[in-house]
Amino acid sequence: MKTLSIAEARRDFCSLASNVIDTGEAIVISRYGRPSLVLMKYAPEEVARMAKTAARPPRCEDTPLFGMWADRNDMEDPRAWIEKHREARRKRLFQ
């Protein structure tokens, strides 16, 4: 894969895009010397695969407790603990 800086990519974007479309070879674009993005030919199956493996925010049940909450037995399931306390508040507010 070819690597270019953002300045080089900006200057020659039209020819780079044409080259990627014609050859199918991806180009890595770096910012401050670190790879930042990839210019590649559109392929629906590849986009779908990348979307499935993309980083997503952690879910509550996947995040371990830490600090002062780490050794609390009543918070083994954080989601259930939060829902229990929210339900009590909802009952108070909406009676």
Secondary structure, DSSP 8 states (H G I E B T S, - for coil): -EEEEHHHHHHTHHHHHHHHHHH---EEEEETTEEEEEE----HHHHHHHHHHS-----GGGS---GGGTT-GGGSSHHHHHHHHHHHHHHHHT-
